[in-house]
Amino acid sequence: MLNRNDIFQEIVQTKSTAQDIIRRRYLKELYEYTGHDTVIYATAFTSKKLPNIPNFLISITQEDIQGFMSALHGLKGDHLDLILHSPGGSFEAAEQIVHYLRSKYKYIRTIIPQNAMSAATMIACASDTILMGKHSAIGPIDPQITFPTRSGHFTAPAQAILDEFEQAKEEVLANPGLAPLWVNKIKDYPPGLLNICQSTIDLSIEKVADWLEQYMFAGEERAKERSQEIAKWLGDAKIHKTHGRPISAETARQHGLKVDDLESDQALQEKVMAVFHATLTTLEITNCMKFVENHEGRGWFVNVQIEQRPIA
């Protein structure tokens, strides 16, 4: 099997546009092997460029729906292989992408060659099955809340904010003298934050449970109960401890998700990883931060010139 270095050398030793030619060739070969429409959505979140990349350029955002519309335009199949490489992003954007993809395809297999985290995990849960390697990971779906403070924008797990308020109540009830300390600590929290946190947690679990029941476990016994159990497990920040914690194929399978092993089909594995390595090379040696592309070479690309600055 060609490794990442082999493909990198294949690209850099040819002309400057080789990354597109070679990546598209591998995408076409994967399509010809599976017979499924094939689309890759990838961002540069694992690139060496990362310290200089604004987060919105590598996250799932509302404009990504335009990318999927471009990539799916003209495709005629009813089976889709969606290759995902993403740190996550907006839940609302992920929901819109899911609705669009499911309106176009009766069967979707999500292929995760390395990482599909957070909102990308949610998209994967709206597929019929997930394909992962031994090295691949999905992640928890507990929402993160960002809000302005006097020292700048602050992001924290919604559950951690709720837990902190509960801790404040308990400590102040036990020792009222601690009230000024807690007031000073949480005074930057905007009005309605607790309700926002709880409703966002509830909604993420509710939607993933709905998608699992409707697609992955459609028509199966105990589909509703199984879907709710999985969604609650994925959304439980107290279990996973950190939002970026990797969940392996085996762990996901043990908790009920339909996950197939990429290694079970050697030819498929080689073709998937060839696409992925060519994708990583594209993201590394060009100004591309994110793209959606189909097996016919059509898609949508986000290219941004990033000023390279030394890391202090």
Contacts in CASP RR format, 6 or more apart in sequence:
PFRMAT RR
TARGET T0000
AUTHOR 0000-0000-0000
METHOD contacts of the structure
MODEL  1
MLNRNDIFQEIVQTKSTAQDIIRRRYLKELYEYTGHDTVIYATAFTSKKL
PNIPNFLISITQEDIQGFMSALHGLKGDHLDLILHSPGGSFEAAEQIVHY
LRSKYKYIRTIIPQNAMSAATMIACASDTILMGKHSAIGPIDPQITFPTR
SGHFTAPAQAILDEFEQAKEEVLANPGLAPLWVNKIKDYPPGLLNICQST
IDLSIEKVADWLEQYMFAGEERAKERSQEIAKWLGDAKIHKTHGRPISAE
TARQHGLKVDDLESDQALQEKVMAVFHATLTTLEITNCMKFVENHEGRGW
FVNVQIEQRPIA
1 266 0 8 1.000
1 269 0 8 1.000
1 270 0 8 1.000
1 273 0 8 1.000
2 10 0 8 1.000
2 270 0 8 1.000
2 273 0 8 1.000
2 274 0 8 1.000
2 277 0 8 1.000
3 277 0 8 1.000
4 277 0 8 1.000
4 280 0 8 1.000
4 281 0 8 1.000
6 277 0 8 1.000
7 22 0 8 1.000
7 274 0 8 1.000
7 277 0 8 1.000
7 278 0 8 1.000
7 281 0 8 1.000
8 277 0 8 1.000
8 281 0 8 1.000
8 284 0 8 1.000
10 18 0 8 1.000
10 22 0 8 1.000
11 18 0 8 1.000
11 19 0 8 1.000
11 22 0 8 1.000
11 278 0 8 1.000
11 281 0 8 1.000
11 285 0 8 1.000
12 18 0 8 1.000
12 285 0 8 1.000
14 22 0 8 1.000
19 278 0 8 1.000
19 281 0 8 1.000
19 282 0 8 1.000
19 285 0 8 1.000
19 286 0 8 1.000
20 282 0 8 1.000
22 278 0 8 1.000
23 275 0 8 1.000
23 278 0 8 1.000
23 279 0 8 1.000
23 281 0 8 1.000
23 282 0 8 1.000
23 293 0 8 1.000
24 293 0 8 1.000
24 295 0 8 1.000
24 297 0 8 1.000
26 271 0 8 1.000
26 274 0 8 1.000
26 275 0 8 1.000
26 278 0 8 1.000
27 38 0 8 1.000
27 40 0 8 1.000
27 275 0 8 1.000
27 293 0 8 1.000
27 294 0 8 1.000
27 295 0 8 1.000
27 297 0 8 1.000
28 295 0 8 1.000
28 296 0 8 1.000
28 297 0 8 1.000
29 271 0 8 1.000
29 274 0 8 1.000
30 38 0 8 1.000
30 81 0 8 1.000
30 268 0 8 1.000
30 271 0 8 1.000
30 272 0 8 1.000
30 274 0 8 1.000
30 275 0 8 1.000
30 295 0 8 1.000
31 37 0 8 1.000
31 38 0 8 1.000
31 81 0 8 1.000
31 295 0 8 1.000
33 267 0 8 1.000
33 268 0 8 1.000
33 271 0 8 1.000
34 81 0 8 1.000
34 268 0 8 1.000
35 79 0 8 1.000
36 77 0 8 1.000
36 79 0 8 1.000
36 80 0 8 1.000
36 81 0 8 1.000
36 109 0 8 1.000
37 72 0 8 1.000
37 75 0 8 1.000
37 76 0 8 1.000
37 77 0 8 1.000
37 79 0 8 1.000
37 80 0 8 1.000
37 81 0 8 1.000
37 105 0 8 1.000
37 294 0 8 1.000
37 295 0 8 1.000
38 80 0 8 1.000
38 81 0 8 1.000
38 83 0 8 1.000
38 294 0 8 1.000
38 295 0 8 1.000
39 68 0 8 1.000
39 71 0 8 1.000
39 72 0 8 1.000
39 80 0 8 1.000
39 81 0 8 1.000
39 82 0 8 1.000
39 83 0 8 1.000
39 292 0 8 1.000
39 293 0 8 1.000
39 294 0 8 1.000
39 295 0 8 1.000
40 82 0 8 1.000
40 83 0 8 1.000
40 85 0 8 1.000
40 275 0 8 1.000
40 279 0 8 1.000
40 291 0 8 1.000
40 292 0 8 1.000
40 293 0 8 1.000
41 64 0 8 1.000
41 68 0 8 1.000
41 82 0 8 1.000
41 83 0 8 1.000
41 84 0 8 1.000
41 85 0 8 1.000
41 86 0 8 1.000
41 291 0 8 1.000
41 292 0 8 1.000
42 83 0 8 1.000
42 84 0 8 1.000
42 85 0 8 1.000
42 86 0 8 1.000
42 279 0 8 1.000
42 283 0 8 1.000
42 290 0 8 1.000
42 291 0 8 1.000
43 57 0 8 1.000
43 58 0 8 1.000
43 59 0 8 1.000
43 85 0 8 1.000
43 86 0 8 1.000
43 87 0 8 1.000
43 283 0 8 1.000
43 289 0 8 1.000
43 290 0 8 1.000
44 50 0 8 1.000
44 53 0 8 1.000
44 57 0 8 1.000
44 58 0 8 1.000
44 283 0 8 1.000
44 284 0 8 1.000
44 288 0 8 1.000
44 289 0 8 1.000
44 290 0 8 1.000
45 53 0 8 1.000
45 58 0 8 1.000
45 85 0 8 1.000
45 86 0 8 1.000
45 87 0 8 1.000
45 115 0 8 1.000
46 85 0 8 1.000
46 114 0 8 1.000
46 115 0 8 1.000
46 280 0 8 1.000
47 53 0 8 1.000
47 280 0 8 1.000
47 283 0 8 1.000
47 284 0 8 1.000
48 284 0 8 1.000
49 283 0 8 1.000
49 284 0 8 1.000
49 306 0 8 1.000
50 58 0 8 1.000
51 309 0 8 1.000
51 311 0 8 1.000
52 306 0 8 1.000
52 307 0 8 1.000
52 308 0 8 1.000
52 309 0 8 1.000
53 289 0 8 1.000
53 306 0 8 1.000
57 289 0 8 1.000
57 290 0 8 1.000
57 302 0 8 1.000
57 304 0 8 1.000
58 86 0 8 1.000
58 87 0 8 1.000
58 289 0 8 1.000
58 290 0 8 1.000
59 86 0 8 1.000
59 87 0 8 1.000
59 88 0 8 1.000
59 89 0 8 1.000
59 90 0 8 1.000
60 86 0 8 1.000
60 88 0 8 1.000
60 89 0 8 1.000
60 90 0 8 1.000
60 93 0 8 1.000
60 94 0 8 1.000
60 97 0 8 1.000
60 119 0 8 1.000
60 120 0 8 1.000
60 123 0 8 1.000
61 89 0 8 1.000
61 90 0 8 1.000
61 93 0 8 1.000
62 90 0 8 1.000
62 92 0 8 1.000
62 93 0 8 1.000
62 96 0 8 1.000
64 93 0 8 1.000
64 97 0 8 1.000
64 290 0 8 1.000
64 292 0 8 1.000
65 93 0 8 1.000
65 96 0 8 1.000
65 97 0 8 1.000
65 100 0 8 1.000
66 300 0 8 1.000
67 292 0 8 1.000
67 299 0 8 1.000
67 300 0 8 1.000
68 97 0 8 1.000
68 100 0 8 1.000
68 101 0 8 1.000
68 292 0 8 1.000
69 100 0 8 1.000
70 292 0 8 1.000
70 298 0 8 1.000
70 299 0 8 1.000
70 300 0 8 1.000
71 292 0 8 1.000
71 293 0 8 1.000
71 294 0 8 1.000
71 298 0 8 1.000
71 299 0 8 1.000
71 300 0 8 1.000
72 100 0 8 1.000
72 101 0 8 1.000
72 104 0 8 1.000
72 294 0 8 1.000
73 298 0 8 1.000
75 104 0 8 1.000
75 294 0 8 1.000
75 296 0 8 1.000
77 105 0 8 1.000
78 105 0 8 1.000
78 106 0 8 1.000
78 107 0 8 1.000
79 105 0 8 1.000
79 106 0 8 1.000
79 107 0 8 1.000
79 108 0 8 1.000
79 109 0 8 1.000
80 101 0 8 1.000
80 104 0 8 1.000
80 105 0 8 1.000
80 107 0 8 1.000
80 108 0 8 1.000
80 109 0 8 1.000
81 109 0 8 1.000
81 111 0 8 1.000
82 101 0 8 1.000
82 108 0 8 1.000
82 109 0 8 1.000
82 110 0 8 1.000
82 111 0 8 1.000
82 123 0 8 1.000
82 127 0 8 1.000
83 111 0 8 1.000
83 112 0 8 1.000
83 113 0 8 1.000
83 272 0 8 1.000
83 275 0 8 1.000
83 276 0 8 1.000
84 110 0 8 1.000
84 111 0 8 1.000
84 112 0 8 1.000
84 116 0 8 1.000
84 120 0 8 1.000
84 123 0 8 1.000
84 124 0 8 1.000
85 112 0 8 1.000
85 113 0 8 1.000
85 114 0 8 1.000
85 115 0 8 1.000
85 116 0 8 1.000
85 276 0 8 1.000
85 279 0 8 1.000
86 115 0 8 1.000
86 116 0 8 1.000
86 117 0 8 1.000
86 119 0 8 1.000
86 120 0 8 1.000
87 115 0 8 1.000
87 117 0 8 1.000
87 118 0 8 1.000
87 120 0 8 1.000
88 94 0 8 1.000
88 116 0 8 1.000
88 117 0 8 1.000
88 118 0 8 1.000
88 119 0 8 1.000
88 120 0 8 1.000
88 121 0 8 1.000
89 118 0 8 1.000
89 119 0 8 1.000
89 120 0 8 1.000
90 119 0 8 1.000
91 119 0 8 1.000
91 122 0 8 1.000
91 143 0 8 1.000
91 200 0 8 1.000
91 203 0 8 1.000
91 204 0 8 1.000
91 207 0 8 1.000
93 119 0 8 1.000
94 119 0 8 1.000
94 120 0 8 1.000
94 122 0 8 1.000
94 123 0 8 1.000
95 122 0 8 1.000
95 207 0 8 1.000
97 123 0 8 1.000
98 122 0 8 1.000
98 123 0 8 1.000
98 126 0 8 1.000
98 211 0 8 1.000
101 108 0 8 1.000
101 123 0 8 1.000
101 126 0 8 1.000
102 108 0 8 1.000
102 126 0 8 1.000
102 215 0 8 1.000
107 128 0 8 1.000
108 126 0 8 1.000
108 127 0 8 1.000
108 128 0 8 1.000
108 215 0 8 1.000
109 127 0 8 1.000
109 128 0 8 1.000
109 129 0 8 1.000
109 130 0 8 1.000
109 131 0 8 1.000
110 116 0 8 1.000
110 123 0 8 1.000
110 124 0 8 1.000
110 127 0 8 1.000
110 129 0 8 1.000
110 130 0 8 1.000
110 131 0 8 1.000
111 130 0 8 1.000
111 131 0 8 1.000
111 262 0 8 1.000
111 272 0 8 1.000
112 124 0 8 1.000
112 130 0 8 1.000
112 131 0 8 1.000
112 132 0 8 1.000
112 133 0 8 1.000
112 136 0 8 1.000
112 137 0 8 1.000
112 138 0 8 1.000
113 133 0 8 1.000
113 136 0 8 1.000
113 262 0 8 1.000
113 272 0 8 1.000
113 273 0 8 1.000
113 275 0 8 1.000
113 276 0 8 1.000
114 135 0 8 1.000
114 136 0 8 1.000
114 137 0 8 1.000
114 276 0 8 1.000
115 136 0 8 1.000
115 137 0 8 1.000
115 138 0 8 1.000
115 246 0 8 1.000
116 123 0 8 1.000
116 124 0 8 1.000
116 137 0 8 1.000
116 138 0 8 1.000
116 139 0 8 1.000
117 137 0 8 1.000
117 138 0 8 1.000
117 139 0 8 1.000
117 244 0 8 1.000
117 246 0 8 1.000
118 139 0 8 1.000
118 140 0 8 1.000
118 141 0 8 1.000
118 144 0 8 1.000
118 243 0 8 1.000
118 244 0 8 1.000
119 141 0 8 1.000
120 138 0 8 1.000
121 138 0 8 1.000
121 139 0 8 1.000
121 140 0 8 1.000
121 141 0 8 1.000
121 234 0 8 1.000
121 247 0 8 1.000
122 141 0 8 1.000
122 204 0 8 1.000
122 207 0 8 1.000
122 208 0 8 1.000
122 211 0 8 1.000
124 130 0 8 1.000
124 138 0 8 1.000
125 141 0 8 1.000
125 208 0 8 1.000
125 211 0 8 1.000
125 212 0 8 1.000
125 216 0 8 1.000
125 230 0 8 1.000
125 231 0 8 1.000
125 234 0 8 1.000
125 257 0 8 1.000
126 211 0 8 1.000
126 212 0 8 1.000
126 215 0 8 1.000
127 215 0 8 1.000
127 216 0 8 1.000
128 215 0 8 1.000
128 216 0 8 1.000
128 258 0 8 1.000
129 216 0 8 1.000
129 258 0 8 1.000
129 259 0 8 1.000
129 260 0 8 1.000
130 138 0 8 1.000
130 249 0 8 1.000
130 252 0 8 1.000
130 257 0 8 1.000
130 258 0 8 1.000
130 259 0 8 1.000
130 260 0 8 1.000
131 259 0 8 1.000
131 260 0 8 1.000
131 261 0 8 1.000
131 262 0 8 1.000
131 272 0 8 1.000
132 138 0 8 1.000
132 248 0 8 1.000
132 249 0 8 1.000
132 252 0 8 1.000
132 259 0 8 1.000
132 260 0 8 1.000
132 261 0 8 1.000
132 262 0 8 1.000
133 249 0 8 1.000
133 261 0 8 1.000
133 262 0 8 1.000
133 263 0 8 1.000
133 269 0 8 1.000
134 248 0 8 1.000
134 249 0 8 1.000
134 261 0 8 1.000
134 262 0 8 1.000
134 263 0 8 1.000
136 248 0 8 1.000
136 249 0 8 1.000
136 262 0 8 1.000
137 246 0 8 1.000
137 247 0 8 1.000
137 248 0 8 1.000
138 246 0 8 1.000
138 247 0 8 1.000
138 252 0 8 1.000
139 234 0 8 1.000
139 240 0 8 1.000
139 244 0 8 1.000
139 245 0 8 1.000
139 246 0 8 1.000
139 247 0 8 1.000
140 234 0 8 1.000
140 235 0 8 1.000
140 236 0 8 1.000
140 237 0 8 1.000
140 239 0 8 1.000
140 240 0 8 1.000
140 242 0 8 1.000
140 243 0 8 1.000
140 244 0 8 1.000
140 245 0 8 1.000
140 247 0 8 1.000
141 204 0 8 1.000
141 205 0 8 1.000
141 208 0 8 1.000
141 231 0 8 1.000
141 234 0 8 1.000
141 235 0 8 1.000
142 157 0 8 1.000
142 158 0 8 1.000
142 159 0 8 1.000
142 201 0 8 1.000
142 204 0 8 1.000
142 235 0 8 1.000
142 236 0 8 1.000
142 237 0 8 1.000
142 240 0 8 1.000
142 243 0 8 1.000
143 157 0 8 1.000
143 158 0 8 1.000
143 197 0 8 1.000
143 200 0 8 1.000
143 201 0 8 1.000
143 204 0 8 1.000
144 155 0 8 1.000
144 156 0 8 1.000
144 157 0 8 1.000
144 158 0 8 1.000
144 243 0 8 1.000
145 155 0 8 1.000
145 156 0 8 1.000
145 157 0 8 1.000
145 158 0 8 1.000
145 161 0 8 1.000
145 193 0 8 1.000
145 196 0 8 1.000
145 197 0 8 1.000
145 200 0 8 1.000
146 153 0 8 1.000
146 154 0 8 1.000
146 155 0 8 1.000
147 153 0 8 1.000
147 154 0 8 1.000
147 189 0 8 1.000
147 190 0 8 1.000
147 193 0 8 1.000
148 154 0 8 1.000
148 190 0 8 1.000
149 188 0 8 1.000
150 188 0 8 1.000
154 188 0 8 1.000
157 237 0 8 1.000
157 243 0 8 1.000
158 196 0 8 1.000
158 197 0 8 1.000
158 198 0 8 1.000
158 200 0 8 1.000
158 201 0 8 1.000
158 237 0 8 1.000
159 197 0 8 1.000
159 201 0 8 1.000
159 237 0 8 1.000
159 238 0 8 1.000
160 237 0 8 1.000
161 189 0 8 1.000
161 193 0 8 1.000
161 194 0 8 1.000
161 197 0 8 1.000
162 194 0 8 1.000
162 197 0 8 1.000
162 198 0 8 1.000
162 201 0 8 1.000
164 186 0 8 1.000
165 186 0 8 1.000
165 194 0 8 1.000
168 182 0 8 1.000
168 185 0 8 1.000
168 186 0 8 1.000
171 178 0 8 1.000
171 182 0 8 1.000
172 178 0 8 1.000
172 179 0 8 1.000
172 182 0 8 1.000
201 235 0 8 1.000
204 235 0 8 1.000
205 228 0 8 1.000
205 231 0 8 1.000
205 232 0 8 1.000
205 234 0 8 1.000
205 235 0 8 1.000
206 231 0 8 1.000
208 227 0 8 1.000
208 230 0 8 1.000
208 231 0 8 1.000
208 234 0 8 1.000
208 235 0 8 1.000
209 224 0 8 1.000
209 227 0 8 1.000
209 228 0 8 1.000
209 230 0 8 1.000
209 231 0 8 1.000
209 232 0 8 1.000
210 227 0 8 1.000
211 227 0 8 1.000
212 223 0 8 1.000
212 226 0 8 1.000
212 227 0 8 1.000
212 230 0 8 1.000
212 231 0 8 1.000
213 223 0 8 1.000
213 224 0 8 1.000
213 227 0 8 1.000
216 227 0 8 1.000
216 257 0 8 1.000
216 258 0 8 1.000
217 223 0 8 1.000
217 226 0 8 1.000
217 227 0 8 1.000
217 258 0 8 1.000
220 226 0 8 1.000
226 256 0 8 1.000
229 255 0 8 1.000
229 256 0 8 1.000
230 255 0 8 1.000
230 256 0 8 1.000
230 257 0 8 1.000
233 239 0 8 1.000
233 255 0 8 1.000
234 247 0 8 1.000
237 243 0 8 1.000
240 247 0 8 1.000
249 259 0 8 1.000
249 261 0 8 1.000
252 259 0 8 1.000
253 259 0 8 1.000
262 268 0 8 1.000
262 269 0 8 1.000
262 272 0 8 1.000
263 269 0 8 1.000
282 288 0 8 1.000
282 291 0 8 1.000
283 289 0 8 1.000
286 303 0 8 1.000
287 303 0 8 1.000
287 304 0 8 1.000
287 305 0 8 1.000
287 306 0 8 1.000
288 301 0 8 1.000
288 302 0 8 1.000
288 303 0 8 1.000
289 302 0 8 1.000
289 303 0 8 1.000
289 304 0 8 1.000
289 306 0 8 1.000
290 301 0 8 1.000
290 302 0 8 1.000
291 299 0 8 1.000
291 300 0 8 1.000
291 301 0 8 1.000
291 302 0 8 1.000
292 299 0 8 1.000
292 300 0 8 1.000
293 299 0 8 1.000
293 300 0 8 1.000
293 301 0 8 1.000
END
